[in-house]
Structure formats: structure tokens, C-alpha cells
Amino acid sequence: MIILAPQVAEQLVFFLGLLVYLTLQLPTAGAATAQMPEDTLLAYAVNIHQTPMQTWGPGYGIFLGKGKFLTAAHVAGRTWFTRPKVTIAGHEYPTQVVKEGKLEGTDLTLLAVEEDLLPMRLRLRRLPLCSAPPRPGQEVVTVIPEAVVRSHIIAPDRIPLGARRFNTAIVDVAKTGNSGSGVFDVKEKCLLGIMSRKISQKRINQVTKKEENYDVAKYFVPAAEIAAFVPPGTFDAQ
């Protein structure tokens, strides 16, 4: 029989209790699988803001790797004036503009931050760009620093006629990430697009009998346009 000193016994009880607590906190295999989008994709989401801070709320962007960040062109604005910054976990980083697009052209802007300034957890990451085109019904997630939200791609014929040129769109307008957020393929965990704008349609309110705008979808710039926009070598696959 082994007799422990009271102090040693107390420490042993404490560590055994801590071990039991940590064991209970571990997710099951099924739970780990369910949380995979959050675990693997949230790290790529950042905030983008203009200087001075824009009045319309936070904009978003996605870290691609090698110090490069992709956002919607209208989020970064006219960069010679707005001097956009990248914010990661509350820390602000100045950017250099690699390539700037336009809202009514290709709604993308590629920014760069000196890689040595970034957290080590980001420096080692590389984000793949989806090679397969988006398809109606495809399950996707939108990613911002605060949340990952599931959605799916709608068929082009569900988009109002006047907006059919924006033919890559998702539903769940009120819940999913806004401009600059990433749209990811759920299964492949690759970047499928960058969120650009809402698509609205005029309808008659049956209660007020007045014509009102209703949001019906959100358009995202698809991976094929991203690949054509960014310089060669931005993604490892290029």
C-alpha cells in the first residue's frame, strides 16, 4: 500500500480532475467532421477597411497565401485614396495594391501584406482555387471572420432577367457573408468565389400594395474569373 503526503495527494486529485475535464471537452469523430468547415476555413477570413474607416460597415477579404489577400474591388475602393488595411484578430496591417479591379468590371482587388509581419499561423497556409465551375444546387459555405454559413448555388433561371449576367449566385441573402467574403466548395475546401453584390427584384407588397425591392440572391465572382484576374503564381496550382 502506497501512502501519499497530503500535498501530493491534493495535486494528484487536481490533475486527475483536469484530465477528466479535458477528456470530456474532446469532440467525437462525428463532431470533428461536422466542424471541419469552421476549423479549416475561418483562418483565411479577414476584415478589409478603408482609411478613413468606411461608414457602411466592415468589409471582408480572404487570405490566399504568400502575403496575398483578395477582396471585392468596391470594398477596397479607389486604393490610391482609400489606402485599404487588412485586419486580423484586431491587428491592422498596411497593404500594397497588386491589382485593382472595378465594381462594374471585375469586382476584385488583390492586396499584399509583407509576409514577415503576418502571424505564423497564416504564413504557412496556401488556399487552393477550385478548378471545377460552380453548378446549380452545389453546397457551399460563405466565410467571414465571425462565422461560416452554409448555402447553395441557384440556377441562373432563378435570377431576375435584368441581372442574368450575374449568373453565379447563392441564396440565404440575409444570413451569408457580404461583399469580399469567400465562397467555398464544402467538399473540396477550395475557393469558389468572392462575394460581390446582392441581386434584388421589384415586387408588389400584398399588404401595402406598393412596389418594393426584395433581395433574391447574392452574386459572387467565380473562380474562373479570379484565375484570369490574379497574376500567375498567386495560387500554387497556377
C-alpha positions as CSV (number, residue, x, y, z in Angstrom):
1,M,0.0,0.0,0.0
2,I,1.3,3.4,-1.0
3,I,0.7,6.4,1.3
4,L,0.9,9.9,-0.3
5,A,1.7,13.1,1.6
6,P,-1.4,15.3,1.8
7,Q,0.0,17.9,-0.6
8,V,1.0,15.3,-3.2
9,A,-2.5,13.7,-2.8
10,E,-4.2,17.1,-3.4
11,Q,-2.1,17.7,-6.6
12,L,-2.9,14.2,-7.8
13,V,-6.6,14.7,-7.4
14,F,-6.4,18.1,-9.2
15,F,-4.5,16.7,-12.2
16,L,-6.9,13.7,-12.4
17,G,-9.9,16.1,-12.3
18,L,-8.2,18.2,-15.0
19,L,-7.6,15.1,-17.2
20,V,-11.3,14.1,-16.9
21,Y,-12.4,17.6,-17.8
22,L,-10.2,17.8,-20.9
23,T,-11.3,14.4,-22.0
24,L,-15.0,15.5,-21.8
25,Q,-14.2,18.5,-23.9
26,L,-12.7,16.5,-26.8
27,P,-15.2,16.2,-29.7
28,T,-16.3,12.9,-31.0
29,A,-15.2,11.9,-34.5
30,G,-18.6,12.8,-35.9
31,A,-18.5,16.3,-34.3
32,A,-15.0,16.9,-35.6
33,T,-16.2,16.2,-39.1
34,A,-19.2,18.5,-38.7
35,Q,-17.0,21.3,-37.6
36,M,-14.4,20.9,-40.4
37,P,-15.5,24.0,-42.4
38,E,-15.1,26.3,-39.4
39,D,-11.8,24.7,-38.4
40,T,-10.2,24.8,-41.9
41,L,-11.6,27.9,-43.4
42,L,-12.2,30.5,-40.7
43,A,-8.4,31.2,-40.6
44,Y,-8.5,32.5,-44.1
45,A,-11.1,35.2,-43.4
46,V,-10.1,38.8,-42.7
47,N,-11.6,42.3,-42.4
48,I,-10.7,44.9,-45.0
49,H,-11.3,48.6,-44.3
50,Q,-10.6,51.9,-46.0
51,T,-8.8,54.9,-44.5
52,P,-10.6,56.7,-43.1
53,M,-13.0,53.9,-42.0
54,Q,-15.9,53.5,-44.3
55,T,-19.3,54.3,-42.9
56,W,-21.1,51.3,-44.4
57,G,-19.7,48.7,-42.0
58,P,-16.9,46.2,-42.2
59,G,-15.7,44.7,-45.5
60,Y,-14.2,41.3,-45.9
61,G,-11.4,39.5,-47.7
62,I,-9.7,36.2,-48.0
63,F,-6.1,35.2,-47.4
64,L,-4.7,33.3,-50.4
65,G,-1.2,32.6,-49.1
66,K,2.2,34.3,-49.8
67,G,1.0,37.5,-48.1
68,K,-1.8,38.0,-50.7
69,F,-5.4,38.9,-49.8
70,L,-8.3,39.0,-52.2
71,T,-11.4,41.2,-51.7
72,A,-14.2,42.8,-53.8
73,A,-13.0,45.9,-55.7
74,H,-15.7,48.1,-54.2
75,V,-14.7,47.0,-50.7
76,A,-11.1,48.3,-51.2
77,G,-12.4,51.3,-53.1
78,R,-10.1,53.5,-55.2
79,T,-7.0,52.4,-53.5
80,W,-4.8,55.5,-54.2
81,F,-7.3,57.3,-52.0
82,T,-8.6,54.8,-49.5
83,R,-5.3,53.1,-48.6
84,P,-7.0,49.8,-47.6
85,K,-5.9,47.9,-44.5
86,V,-6.2,44.3,-43.6
87,T,-7.3,43.5,-40.0
88,I,-6.5,40.1,-38.5
89,A,-7.6,39.3,-34.9
90,G,-7.8,43.1,-34.1
91,H,-4.4,43.9,-35.6
92,E,-4.2,46.2,-38.6
93,Y,-1.7,45.7,-41.5
94,P,-0.9,48.2,-44.2
95,T,-1.2,46.9,-47.8
96,Q,0.3,47.2,-51.2
97,V,-2.0,47.0,-54.2
98,V,-1.1,44.2,-56.5
99,K,-4.0,44.6,-58.9
100,E,-7.2,46.7,-58.7
101,G,-10.5,45.9,-60.5
102,K,-13.8,47.8,-60.8
103,L,-17.3,47.1,-59.5
104,E,-18.8,47.2,-63.0
105,G,-15.9,45.2,-64.5
106,T,-14.2,42.5,-62.5
107,D,-15.2,43.2,-58.9
108,L,-11.9,42.1,-57.4
109,T,-8.8,43.7,-55.8
110,L,-5.7,41.8,-54.9
111,L,-3.7,43.2,-51.9
112,A,-0.4,42.2,-50.4
113,V,1.0,42.5,-46.8
114,E,4.7,42.0,-46.1
115,E,4.7,38.3,-45.2
116,D,7.1,38.6,-42.3
117,L,4.6,40.8,-40.5
118,L,1.8,38.2,-40.6
119,P,1.1,35.7,-37.8
120,M,3.0,32.4,-38.2
121,R,-0.3,30.5,-38.4
122,L,-1.0,32.3,-41.7
123,R,2.4,32.3,-43.3
124,L,2.3,28.5,-43.8
125,R,-1.2,28.4,-45.3
126,R,-1.9,28.1,-49.0
127,L,-5.5,28.3,-50.3
128,P,-6.4,26.3,-53.4
129,L,-8.6,27.7,-56.1
130,C,-11.4,25.5,-57.3
131,S,-10.9,24.1,-60.8
132,A,-14.4,22.9,-61.4
133,P,-17.0,25.5,-62.4
134,P,-19.9,26.2,-59.9
135,R,-23.1,24.3,-60.6
136,P,-26.7,24.8,-59.6
137,G,-27.6,23.1,-56.3
138,Q,-23.9,22.9,-55.2
139,E,-23.5,23.1,-51.5
140,V,-21.2,26.0,-50.5
141,V,-20.2,28.0,-47.4
142,T,-19.5,31.7,-47.1
143,V,-16.7,32.6,-44.7
144,I,-16.1,35.8,-42.7
145,P,-14.0,36.1,-39.5
146,E,-17.1,35.7,-37.3
147,A,-18.9,32.8,-39.0
148,V,-19.2,30.1,-41.6
149,V,-22.7,29.9,-43.1
150,R,-23.9,27.1,-45.4
151,S,-25.8,27.9,-48.6
152,H,-26.2,26.6,-52.1
153,I,-25.9,27.9,-55.7
154,I,-29.1,28.7,-57.5
155,A,-29.9,28.0,-61.2
156,P,-29.4,31.0,-63.5
157,D,-33.1,31.0,-64.5
158,R,-34.0,32.0,-60.9
159,I,-32.1,35.2,-61.3
160,P,-34.2,38.2,-62.5
161,L,-33.8,38.8,-66.2
162,G,-32.2,42.2,-65.8
163,A,-29.4,40.6,-63.7
164,R,-28.8,37.4,-65.6
165,R,-25.2,38.5,-66.4
166,F,-24.5,37.8,-62.7
167,N,-25.1,34.1,-63.2
168,T,-23.2,32.7,-60.2
169,A,-25.3,33.3,-57.2
170,I,-26.3,31.9,-53.9
171,V,-29.5,32.1,-51.7
172,D,-29.8,32.9,-48.0
173,V,-29.2,36.6,-48.6
174,A,-29.7,37.8,-45.1
175,K,-27.5,35.1,-43.4
176,T,-24.5,34.7,-45.7
177,G,-21.3,36.8,-45.8
178,N,-21.4,40.2,-47.5
179,S,-19.0,41.8,-50.0
180,G,-15.5,40.4,-50.1
181,S,-16.3,37.3,-48.2
182,G,-15.2,33.9,-49.6
183,V,-17.5,31.3,-51.1
184,F,-16.0,27.8,-50.7
185,D,-16.9,24.4,-52.0
186,V,-17.9,22.4,-49.0
187,K,-16.3,19.1,-50.1
188,E,-13.1,20.3,-51.7
189,K,-12.4,23.2,-49.3
190,C,-11.3,25.3,-52.3
191,L,-12.1,28.9,-53.1
192,L,-15.1,29.0,-55.4
193,G,-15.6,32.8,-55.5
194,I,-15.6,36.2,-53.8
195,M,-18.9,37.8,-52.8
196,S,-19.7,40.8,-54.9
197,R,-23.3,42.1,-54.6
198,K,-27.0,41.5,-53.8
199,I,-29.4,40.8,-56.6
200,S,-32.8,42.4,-56.0
201,Q,-36.2,42.3,-57.7
202,K,-39.2,44.6,-57.5
203,R,-42.4,43.1,-56.3
204,I,-45.8,44.3,-55.1
205,N,-46.2,44.1,-51.3
206,Q,-49.5,42.3,-50.9
207,V,-50.2,44.2,-47.6
208,T,-49.3,47.7,-48.6
209,K,-49.9,47.3,-52.3
210,K,-46.7,49.2,-53.0
211,E,-43.8,48.2,-55.2
212,E,-40.8,47.2,-53.1
213,N,-37.3,45.8,-53.6
214,Y,-36.7,42.2,-52.4
215,D,-33.3,40.6,-52.2
216,V,-33.4,37.3,-54.0
217,A,-29.8,36.2,-54.3
218,K,-26.1,37.2,-53.9
219,Y,-23.7,37.2,-56.8
220,F,-20.1,36.0,-56.4
221,V,-17.1,36.4,-58.8
222,P,-16.4,32.8,-59.8
223,A,-13.0,31.0,-59.6
224,A,-12.5,31.2,-63.3
225,E,-12.6,35.0,-63.3
226,I,-10.4,35.0,-60.2
227,A,-7.8,32.9,-62.0
228,A,-7.9,35.2,-65.0
229,F,-7.6,38.3,-62.8
230,V,-4.7,37.5,-60.5
231,P,-1.1,37.4,-61.6
232,P,0.4,33.9,-62.5
233,G,1.8,32.2,-59.4
234,T,-0.7,33.7,-57.0
235,F,-2.1,30.2,-56.4
236,D,0.2,27.2,-56.2
237,A,-1.7,25.4,-58.9
238,Q,-1.0,28.1,-61.5
